[in-house]
Amino acid sequence: MINVTDGAAAVLLERLQSSSSEESEVLRLVEGAGGVGLSVDQEREGDQVVEHENRKVLVIEPDISSALDGATIDAAETPEGQQLTLRRGPE
């Protein structure tokens, strides 16, 4: 399972609200050639689901969740604003 901090969940909620008007849509963690990213999608059976403020904000398919087991998604303040980070392994 991938851990998501409260700060990261808040950033995800903000991004979801700015990119989607549908309550059923969530952000999905996806793998690409350059690493992982986010896309707007629907929840699917078997997904790991992350909620924040009573709304589903992120889903992760089982293969990615298993591959990144123990990783943490966090938020960090940068000059460009809040950015999400992915940290593998223990803190």
C-alpha positions in Angstrom: 0.0 0.0 0.0 1.1 3.5 -0.7 0.9 6.0 2.1 -0.5 9.5 1.5 0.1 12.3 4.0 -2.7 14.7 5.0 -0.8 17.5 3.3 -0.6 15.5 0.1 -4.3 14.6 0.3 -5.2 18.3 0.6 -3.1 19.1 -2.5 -4.8 16.3 -4.4 -8.2 17.5 -3.4 -7.3 21.0 -4.6 -6.0 19.7 -7.9 -9.1 17.5 -8.4 -11.4 20.4 -7.7 -9.6 22.6 -10.3 -9.5 19.9 -13.0 -12.9 18.1 -12.6 -16.5 19.1 -11.9 -17.8 15.5 -11.7 -18.2 14.1 -8.2 -17.5 10.6 -9.5 -14.1 11.6 -11.0 -10.9 11.1 -9.0 -7.2 11.5 -9.7 -5.4 8.3 -10.7 -1.7 7.6 -10.1 -0.4 6.4 -13.5 3.0 5.1 -14.6 4.7 6.6 -17.6 8.0 6.5 -19.3 9.4 9.3 -17.1 8.0 8.0 -13.8 4.6 8.4 -12.2 1.9 11.1 -12.8 -1.7 11.9 -12.3 -4.7 11.7 -14.6 -8.5 12.3 -14.0 -10.3 9.0 -14.1 -13.0 6.9 -12.4 -12.5 4.4 -9.5 -12.2 0.8 -10.6 -12.6 -2.4 -8.7 -9.5 -3.3 -6.7 -8.1 0.2 -6.6 -6.5 1.6 -3.5 -8.6 4.6 -2.6 -7.5 7.7 -0.8 -10.1 10.0 0.7 -9.8 13.6 2.1 -12.6 15.6 3.6 -15.1 12.9 2.8 -14.2 12.8 -0.9 -12.3 10.3 -2.9 -9.3 12.1 -4.3 -6.8 9.5 -5.5 -7.0 5.9 -6.8 -4.1 3.6 -7.4 -4.4 0.4 -9.4 -3.2 -2.8 -7.6 -0.1 -3.3 -9.7 1.3 0.2 -9.0 0.2 -0.1 -5.3 2.2 -3.3 -5.0 5.2 -2.1 -6.9 5.4 1.0 -4.6 4.4 -0.7 -1.4 5.6 1.3 1.6 6.2 4.5 -0.5 4.8 7.8 0.8 3.2 10.6 -1.3 3.8 13.9 0.5 3.5 17.6 -0.2 6.5 20.0 -0.2 6.5 23.8 -0.5 8.5 25.0 -3.4 8.9 28.4 -5.1 6.3 27.3 -7.6 3.9 26.3 -4.8 2.9 23.0 -3.3 4.4 20.1 -5.2 3.8 16.4 -4.6 6.7 14.1 -3.8 7.0 10.3 -3.8 9.4 8.9 -1.3 10.2 5.2 -1.3 11.1 3.2 1.8 11.0 4.3 5.4 11.2 7.9 6.5 
